[in-house]
Amino acid sequence: MTNRACLAGIIFVLRSGIPWRTLPKRLGCGSGMTCSRRLRDWQQDGIWDLIRFALLDLLSRDGQIDWFHAVVDSCSVRAVFEGC
């Protein structure tokens, strides 16, 4: 199965919320188990981080990101002096 087909299957499952085992064969994405394993492997290899950085870079260069509306997750930013 090609990476492109697996990516399509992964996106379909994640967007639709269906179980991996019910991924429709007619989509041509391979089996749900194959897509699930590929997702796991790509996560372990850091591929998703590379994709995210590449997309952010591309969108930023084209002026398609409004950084004024960016959100900072308080769970990942240390609150110095108890947030004061």
MOPAC internal coordinates of N, CA, C and O (Angstrom, degrees):
PM7 1SCF
backbone

  N    0.0000 0     0.00 0     0.00 0    0    0    0
  C    1.4452 1     0.00 0     0.00 0    1    0    0
  C    1.5266 1   108.47 1     0.00 0    2    1    0
  O    1.2310 1   120.65 1   -43.50 1    3    2    1
  N    1.3173 1   116.36 1   136.50 1    3    2    1
  C    1.4620 1   120.09 1  -179.11 1    5    3    2
  C    1.5307 1   110.94 1   -75.12 1    6    5    3
  O    1.2310 1   121.05 1   -22.10 1    7    6    5
  N    1.3172 1   115.60 1   157.90 1    7    6    5
  C    1.4642 1   120.28 1   177.22 1    9    7    6
  C    1.5277 1   110.95 1   -61.64 1   10    9    7
  O    1.2310 1   120.61 1   141.61 1   11   10    9
  N    1.3273 1   116.43 1   -38.39 1   11   10    9
  C    1.4646 1   120.86 1  -179.61 1   13   11   10
  C    1.5319 1   110.98 1   -62.81 1   14   13   11
  O    1.2310 1   120.48 1   136.85 1   15   14   13
  N    1.3229 1   116.69 1   -43.15 1   15   14   13
  C    1.4630 1   120.44 1   179.56 1   17   15   14
  C    1.5269 1   110.39 1   -65.80 1   18   17   15
  O    1.2310 1   120.54 1   137.78 1   19   18   17
  N    1.3254 1   116.57 1   -42.22 1   19   18   17
  C    1.4709 1   119.95 1   178.12 1   21   19   18
  C    1.5204 1   111.09 1   -64.16 1   22   21   19
  O    1.2310 1   120.16 1   139.47 1   23   22   21
  N    1.3130 1   117.29 1   -40.53 1   23   22   21
  C    1.4595 1   120.48 1   177.91 1   25   23   22
  C    1.5246 1   110.46 1   -60.72 1   26   25   23
  O    1.2310 1   120.34 1   137.87 1   27   26   25
  N    1.3199 1   116.96 1   -42.13 1   27   26   25
  C    1.4691 1   120.24 1   177.73 1   29   27   26
  C    1.5312 1   110.32 1   -61.71 1   30   29   27
  O    1.2310 1   120.20 1   138.41 1   31   30   29
  N    1.3264 1   117.22 1   -41.59 1   31   30   29
  C    1.4564 1   120.96 1   178.16 1   33   31   30
  C    1.5136 1   112.25 1   -65.35 1   34   33   31
  O    1.2310 1   120.33 1   138.06 1   35   34   33
  N    1.3243 1   116.98 1   -41.94 1   35   34   33
  C    1.4658 1   121.86 1   178.70 1   37   35   34
  C    1.5279 1   110.14 1   -61.58 1   38   37   35
  O    1.2310 1   120.53 1   132.14 1   39   38   37
  N    1.3304 1   116.60 1   -47.86 1   39   38   37
  C    1.4597 1   120.43 1  -179.84 1   41   39   38
  C    1.5258 1   110.73 1   -62.17 1   42   41   39
  O    1.2310 1   120.59 1   138.52 1   43   42   41
  N    1.3479 1   116.47 1   -41.48 1   43   42   41
  C    1.4616 1   119.68 1   179.51 1   45   43   42
  C    1.5273 1   111.22 1   -60.65 1   46   45   43
  O    1.2310 1   120.42 1   133.45 1   47   46   45
  N    1.3225 1   116.80 1   -46.55 1   47   46   45
  C    1.4670 1   120.61 1  -178.65 1   49   47   46
  C    1.5287 1   110.90 1   -66.05 1   50   49   47
  O    1.2310 1   120.02 1   135.73 1   51   50   49
  N    1.3147 1   117.56 1   -44.27 1   51   50   49
  C    1.4576 1   120.26 1  -177.73 1   53   51   50
  C    1.5320 1   112.23 1   -67.92 1   54   53   51
  O    1.2310 1   120.28 1   144.93 1   55   54   53
  N    1.3240 1   117.08 1   -35.07 1   55   54   53
  C    1.4708 1   120.04 1   179.54 1   57   55   54
  C    1.5179 1   112.43 1   -77.84 1   58   57   55
  O    1.2310 1   120.72 1   143.84 1   59   58   57
  N    1.3243 1   116.23 1   -36.16 1   59   58   57
  C    1.4680 1   119.27 1  -175.80 1   61   59   58
  C    1.5230 1   112.66 1   -87.39 1   62   61   59
  O    1.2310 1   120.59 1   153.90 1   63   62   61
  N    1.3384 1   116.47 1   -26.10 1   63   62   61
  C    1.4557 1   120.01 1  -179.05 1   65   63   62
  C    1.5229 1   114.40 1    80.81 1   66   65   63
  O    1.2310 1   120.19 1  -169.47 1   67   66   65
  N    1.3232 1   117.23 1    10.53 1   67   66   65
  C    1.4662 1   119.59 1   179.61 1   69   67   66
  C    1.5237 1   109.65 1   -74.92 1   70   69   67
  O    1.2310 1   119.82 1   -22.35 1   71   70   69
  N    1.3199 1   117.94 1   157.65 1   71   70   69
  C    1.4683 1   120.42 1   174.51 1   73   71   70
  C    1.5323 1   109.98 1   -67.86 1   74   73   71
  O    1.2310 1   120.71 1   -30.45 1   75   74   73
  N    1.3251 1   116.26 1   149.55 1   75   74   73
  C    1.4705 1   121.10 1  -179.92 1   77   75   74
  C    1.5205 1   111.41 1   -53.81 1   78   77   75
  O    1.2310 1   120.37 1   139.29 1   79   78   77
  N    1.3216 1   116.90 1   -40.71 1   79   78   77
  C    1.4681 1   120.65 1  -174.29 1   81   79   78
  C    1.5258 1   112.90 1   -66.68 1   82   81   79
  O    1.2310 1   119.90 1   164.22 1   83   82   81
  N    1.3449 1   117.79 1   -15.78 1   83   82   81
  C    1.4585 1   120.07 1  -178.63 1   85   83   82
  C    1.5292 1   113.15 1  -102.24 1   86   85   83
  O    1.2310 1   119.89 1  -166.97 1   87   86   85
  N    1.3337 1   117.81 1    13.03 1   87   86   85
  C    1.4631 1   120.72 1   177.01 1   89   87   86
  C    1.5320 1   108.58 1   -59.48 1   90   89   87
  O    1.2310 1   119.86 1   -59.45 1   91   90   89
  N    1.3324 1   117.87 1   120.55 1   91   90   89
  C    1.4699 1   120.38 1  -176.04 1   93   91   90
  C    1.5270 1   112.81 1   -63.55 1   94   93   91
  O    1.2310 1   120.45 1   -50.31 1   95   94   93
  N    1.3060 1   116.74 1   129.69 1   95   94   93
  C    1.4684 1   122.11 1   179.01 1   97   95   94
  C    1.5252 1   111.17 1   -63.51 1   98   97   95
  O    1.2310 1   120.33 1   149.37 1   99   98   97
  N    1.3389 1   116.97 1   -30.63 1   99   98   97
  C    1.4660 1   121.36 1  -176.47 1  101   99   98
  C    1.5272 1   112.91 1   -63.25 1  102  101   99
  O    1.2310 1   120.13 1   163.51 1  103  102  101
  N    1.3326 1   117.36 1   -16.49 1  103  102  101
  C    1.4659 1   120.72 1   178.45 1  105  103  102
  C    1.5280 1   112.16 1   -75.16 1  106  105  103
  O    1.2310 1   120.69 1   162.44 1  107  106  105
  N    1.3394 1   116.29 1   -17.56 1  107  106  105
  C    1.4602 1   119.95 1   179.43 1  109  107  106
  C    1.5145 1   114.23 1    74.58 1  110  109  107
  O    1.2310 1   120.41 1  -154.81 1  111  110  109
  N    1.3343 1   116.82 1    25.19 1  111  110  109
  C    1.4608 1   121.71 1  -177.27 1  113  111  110
  C    1.5201 1   112.50 1   -97.89 1  114  113  111
  O    1.2310 1   120.17 1  -178.01 1  115  114  113
  N    1.3143 1   117.28 1     1.99 1  115  114  113
  C    1.4544 1   119.78 1  -175.22 1  117  115  114
  C    1.5214 1   109.64 1    85.53 1  118  117  115
  O    1.2310 1   121.30 1    10.33 1  119  118  117
  N    1.3047 1   115.13 1  -169.67 1  119  118  117
  C    1.4600 1   119.00 1  -179.00 1  121  119  118
  C    1.5247 1   110.28 1   -80.56 1  122  121  119
  O    1.2310 1   121.44 1   -22.34 1  123  122  121
  N    1.3191 1   114.85 1   157.66 1  123  122  121
  C    1.4518 1   119.89 1   176.97 1  125  123  122
  C    1.5150 1   112.05 1   -62.53 1  126  125  123
  O    1.2310 1   120.44 1   145.15 1  127  126  125
  N    1.3233 1   116.77 1   -34.85 1  127  126  125
  C    1.4689 1   120.49 1   179.17 1  129  127  126
  C    1.5274 1   110.75 1   -64.77 1  130  129  127
  O    1.2310 1   120.43 1   139.24 1  131  130  129
  N    1.3415 1   116.78 1   -40.76 1  131  130  129
  C    1.4638 1   120.18 1   178.01 1  133  131  130
  C    1.5209 1   110.39 1   -62.56 1  134  133  131
  O    1.2310 1   120.72 1   133.81 1  135  134  133
  N    1.3249 1   116.23 1   -46.19 1  135  134  133
  C    1.4671 1   120.43 1   179.50 1  137  135  134
  C    1.5266 1   110.87 1   -63.83 1  138  137  135
  O    1.2310 1   120.45 1   140.07 1  139  138  137
  N    1.3155 1   116.75 1   -39.93 1  139  138  137
  C    1.4577 1   121.20 1   179.12 1  141  139  138
  C    1.5263 1   111.19 1   -63.05 1  142  141  139
  O    1.2310 1   120.66 1   135.40 1  143  142  141
  N    1.3114 1   116.34 1   -44.60 1  143  142  141
  C    1.4755 1   120.23 1   178.20 1  145  143  142
  C    1.5237 1   111.25 1   -64.42 1  146  145  143
  O    1.2310 1   120.62 1   138.95 1  147  146  145
  N    1.3311 1   116.43 1   -41.05 1  147  146  145
  C    1.4656 1   119.96 1   179.50 1  149  147  146
  C    1.5244 1   109.79 1   -64.04 1  150  149  147
  O    1.2310 1   119.82 1   139.22 1  151  150  149
  N    1.3362 1   117.95 1   -40.78 1  151  150  149
  C    1.4671 1   121.41 1   176.66 1  153  151  150
  C    1.5202 1   110.23 1   -59.20 1  154  153  151
  O    1.2310 1   120.25 1   132.74 1  155  154  153
  N    1.3307 1   117.13 1   -47.26 1  155  154  153
  C    1.4672 1   121.42 1   179.44 1  157  155  154
  C    1.5286 1   110.66 1   -59.57 1  158  157  155
  O    1.2310 1   120.60 1   133.94 1  159  158  157
  N    1.3175 1   116.47 1   -46.06 1  159  158  157
  C    1.4702 1   120.52 1  -179.15 1  161  159  158
  C    1.5178 1   111.39 1   -63.21 1  162  161  159
  O    1.2310 1   120.45 1   136.29 1  163  162  161
  N    1.3211 1   116.74 1   -43.71 1  163  162  161
  C    1.4619 1   120.39 1  -179.97 1  165  163  162
  C    1.5260 1   111.03 1   -65.62 1  166  165  163
  O    1.2310 1   120.09 1   144.21 1  167  166  165
  N    1.3264 1   117.44 1   -35.79 1  167  166  165
  C    1.4605 1   120.08 1   176.71 1  169  167  166
  C    1.5245 1   110.25 1   -64.27 1  170  169  167
  O    1.2310 1   120.56 1   135.20 1  171  170  169
  N    1.3262 1   116.54 1   -44.80 1  171  170  169
  C    1.4663 1   120.89 1  -179.38 1  173  171  170
  C    1.5195 1   111.76 1   -65.70 1  174  173  171
  O    1.2310 1   120.31 1   147.61 1  175  174  173
  N    1.3257 1   117.00 1   -32.39 1  175  174  173
  C    1.4682 1   121.35 1  -177.94 1  177  175  174
  C    1.5289 1   113.09 1   -85.90 1  178  177  175
  O    1.2310 1   119.94 1   175.98 1  179  178  177
  N    1.3254 1   117.73 1    -4.02 1  179  178  177
  C    1.4640 1   120.82 1   178.85 1  181  179  178
  C    1.5225 1   114.44 1    78.43 1  182  181  179
  O    1.2310 1   120.01 1  -163.51 1  183  182  181
  N    1.3225 1   117.59 1    16.49 1  183  182  181
  C    1.4619 1   121.85 1  -177.43 1  185  183  182
  C    1.5319 1   111.24 1   -63.81 1  186  185  183
  O    1.2310 1   119.95 1   139.90 1  187  186  185
  N    1.3329 1   117.71 1   -40.10 1  187  186  185
  C    1.4681 1   120.59 1  -178.05 1  189  187  186
  C    1.5245 1   111.36 1   -63.46 1  190  189  187
  O    1.2310 1   120.00 1   143.13 1  191  190  189
  N    1.3273 1   117.60 1   -36.87 1  191  190  189
  C    1.4646 1   119.83 1   176.98 1  193  191  190
  C    1.5238 1   110.60 1   -64.46 1  194  193  191
  O    1.2310 1   120.41 1   139.45 1  195  194  193
  N    1.3287 1   116.82 1   -40.55 1  195  194  193
  C    1.4663 1   120.39 1   178.49 1  197  195  194
  C    1.5259 1   111.03 1   -63.96 1  198  197  195
  O    1.2310 1   120.44 1   138.38 1  199  198  197
  N    1.3200 1   116.76 1   -41.62 1  199  198  197
  C    1.4672 1   120.81 1   178.60 1  201  199  198
  C    1.5223 1   109.92 1   -63.18 1  202  201  199
  O    1.2310 1   120.39 1   134.78 1  203  202  201
  N    1.3233 1   116.86 1   -45.22 1  203  202  201
  C    1.4666 1   120.98 1  -179.91 1  205  203  202
  C    1.5253 1   111.36 1   -60.38 1  206  205  203
  O    1.2310 1   120.38 1   133.06 1  207  206  205
  N    1.3338 1   116.87 1   -46.94 1  207  206  205
  C    1.4638 1   120.10 1   179.46 1  209  207  206
  C    1.5236 1   111.39 1   -63.08 1  210  209  207
  O    1.2310 1   120.12 1   139.40 1  211  210  209
  N    1.3324 1   117.38 1   -40.60 1  211  210  209
  C    1.4652 1   120.67 1   179.67 1  213  211  210
  C    1.5253 1   110.88 1   -64.68 1  214  213  211
  O    1.2310 1   120.06 1   137.21 1  215  214  213
  N    1.3311 1   117.49 1   -42.79 1  215  214  213
  C    1.4630 1   120.69 1   179.09 1  217  215  214
  C    1.5270 1   111.73 1   -66.31 1  218  217  215
  O    1.2310 1   120.39 1   136.72 1  219  218  217
  N    1.3271 1   116.85 1   -43.28 1  219  218  217
  C    1.4619 1   119.55 1   177.85 1  221  219  218
  C    1.5225 1   111.25 1   -61.42 1  222  221  219
  O    1.2310 1   120.24 1   139.09 1  223  222  221
  N    1.3243 1   117.14 1   -40.91 1  223  222  221
  C    1.4572 1   121.55 1   179.19 1  225  223  222
  C    1.5244 1   110.45 1   -63.84 1  226  225  223
  O    1.2310 1   120.39 1   133.28 1  227  226  225
  N    1.3217 1   116.87 1   -46.72 1  227  226  225
  C    1.4575 1   121.47 1   179.93 1  229  227  226
  C    1.5225 1   111.68 1   -62.25 1  230  229  227
  O    1.2310 1   120.31 1   132.65 1  231  230  229
  N    1.3191 1   117.02 1   -47.35 1  231  230  229
  C    1.4603 1   120.83 1  -179.56 1  233  231  230
  C    1.5249 1   111.77 1   -66.34 1  234  233  231
  O    1.2310 1   120.50 1   142.48 1  235  234  233
  N    1.3199 1   116.65 1   -37.52 1  235  234  233
  C    1.4613 1   120.48 1   179.11 1  237  235  234
  C    1.5292 1   111.04 1   -66.20 1  238  237  235
  O    1.2310 1   120.49 1   137.16 1  239  238  237
  N    1.3205 1   116.67 1   -42.84 1  239  238  237
  C    1.4741 1   120.21 1   178.64 1  241  239  238
  C    1.5201 1   112.07 1   -62.19 1  242  241  239
  O    1.2310 1   120.39 1   147.02 1  243  242  241
  N    1.3310 1   116.85 1   -32.98 1  243  242  241
  C    1.4584 1   121.32 1   179.59 1  245  243  242
  C    1.5264 1   112.43 1   -86.01 1  246  245  243
  O    1.2310 1   120.14 1  -177.34 1  247  246  245
  N    1.3352 1   117.34 1     2.66 1  247  246  245
  C    1.4510 1   121.37 1   179.71 1  249  247  246
  C    1.5208 1   113.67 1    68.59 1  250  249  247
  O    1.2310 1   120.35 1  -152.98 1  251  250  249
  N    1.3236 1   116.94 1    27.02 1  251  250  249
  C    1.4585 1   120.92 1  -176.55 1  253  251  250
  C    1.5284 1   113.05 1   -98.33 1  254  253  251
  O    1.2310 1   120.21 1  -172.89 1  255  254  253
  N    1.3289 1   117.21 1     7.11 1  255  254  253
  C    1.4613 1   120.59 1   177.20 1  257  255  254
  C    1.5209 1   108.74 1  -116.70 1  258  257  255
  O    1.2310 1   120.85 1   -52.68 1  259  258  257
  N    1.3082 1   115.98 1   127.32 1  259  258  257
  C    1.4520 1   121.57 1   176.68 1  261  259  258
  C    1.5274 1   107.32 1   -98.14 1  262  261  259
  O    1.2310 1   120.43 1   -86.17 1  263  262  261
  N    1.3274 1   116.79 1    93.83 1  263  262  261
  C    1.4639 1   121.57 1  -175.64 1  265  263  262
  C    1.5198 1   112.01 1   -67.30 1  266  265  263
  O    1.2310 1   119.69 1   165.97 1  267  266  265
  N    1.3382 1   118.19 1   -14.03 1  267  266  265
  C    1.4568 1   121.11 1   177.51 1  269  267  266
  C    1.5255 1   110.82 1   -62.02 1  270  269  267
  O    1.2310 1   120.58 1   149.22 1  271  270  269
  N    1.3207 1   116.50 1   -30.78 1  271  270  269
  C    1.4512 1   121.35 1  -178.15 1  273  271  270
  C    1.5289 1   112.53 1   -99.20 1  274  273  271
  O    1.2310 1   119.72 1  -159.94 1  275  274  273
  N    1.3103 1   118.14 1    20.06 1  275  274  273
  C    1.4649 1   121.70 1   178.52 1  277  275  274
  C    1.5242 1   109.69 1   -69.07 1  278  277  275
  O    1.2310 1   120.90 1   -31.45 1  279  278  277
  N    1.3181 1   115.88 1   148.55 1  279  278  277
  C    1.4645 1   121.97 1  -179.15 1  281  279  278
  C    1.5210 1   108.63 1  -114.96 1  282  281  279
  O    1.2310 1   120.51 1   -45.62 1  283  282  281
  N    1.3020 1   116.63 1   134.38 1  283  282  281
  C    1.4550 1   121.94 1   176.13 1  285  283  282
  C    1.5181 1   107.55 1  -106.40 1  286  285  283
  O    1.2310 1   120.69 1   -54.27 1  287  286  285
  N    1.3084 1   116.28 1   125.73 1  287  286  285
  C    1.4620 1   121.68 1  -179.28 1  289  287  286
  C    1.5198 1   108.58 1   -78.66 1  290  289  287
  O    1.2310 1   120.39 1   -63.07 1  291  290  289
  N    1.3135 1   116.87 1   116.93 1  291  290  289
  C    1.4632 1   120.74 1  -176.50 1  293  291  290
  C    1.5188 1   112.82 1   -66.56 1  294  293  291
  O    1.2310 1   120.23 1   162.42 1  295  294  293
  N    1.3217 1   117.16 1   -17.58 1  295  294  293
  C    1.4665 1   120.07 1   178.77 1  297  295  294
  C    1.5288 1   111.15 1   -73.17 1  298  297  295
  O    1.2310 1   120.26 1   158.15 1  299  298  297
  N    1.3268 1   117.10 1   -21.85 1  299  298  297
  C    1.4575 1   119.15 1  -176.72 1  301  299  298
  C    1.5248 1   112.77 1  -108.24 1  302  301  299
  O    1.2310 1   120.09 1  -178.16 1  303  302  301
  N    1.3303 1   117.43 1     1.84 1  303  302  301
  C    1.4597 1   121.53 1   178.49 1  305  303  302
  C    1.5141 1   107.99 1  -116.25 1  306  305  303
  O    1.2310 1   120.65 1   -56.48 1  307  306  305
  N    1.3142 1   116.36 1   123.52 1  307  306  305
  C    1.4564 1   121.80 1  -177.10 1  309  307  306
  C    1.5163 1   110.60 1   -65.47 1  310  309  307
  O    1.2310 1   120.54 1   -49.50 1  311  310  309
  N    1.3201 1   116.57 1   130.50 1  311  310  309
  C    1.4532 1   122.03 1   177.91 1  313  311  310
  C    1.5318 1   108.09 1   -90.36 1  314  313  311
  O    1.2310 1   121.25 1   -76.38 1  315  314  313
  N    1.3270 1   115.22 1   103.62 1  315  314  313
  C    1.4629 1   121.10 1   179.93 1  317  315  314
  C    1.5293 1   109.18 1   -74.55 1  318  317  315
  O    1.2310 1   120.08 1   -43.20 1  319  318  317
  N    1.3061 1   117.45 1   136.80 1  319  318  317
  C    1.4560 1   123.12 1  -179.92 1  321  319  318
  C    1.5236 1   111.26 1    56.51 1  322  321  319
  O    1.2310 1   120.57 1  -136.61 1  323  322  321
  N    1.3034 1   116.52 1    43.39 1  323  322  321
  C    1.4716 1   123.25 1   177.38 1  325  323  322
  C    1.5302 1   112.46 1    57.11 1  326  325  323
  O    1.2310 1   120.62 1  -144.43 1  327  326  325
  N    1.3071 1   116.43 1    35.57 1  327  326  325
  C    1.4638 1   121.01 1   175.73 1  329  327  326
  C    1.5118 1   115.04 1    83.62 1  330  329  327
  O    1.2310 1   119.80 1  -175.43 1  331  330  329
  N    1.3356 1   117.99 1     4.57 1  331  330  329
  C    1.4663 1   120.85 1  -179.59 1  333  331  330
  C    1.5072 1   110.88 1   -85.31 1  334  333  331
  O    1.2310 1   120.10 1   180.00 1  335  334  333

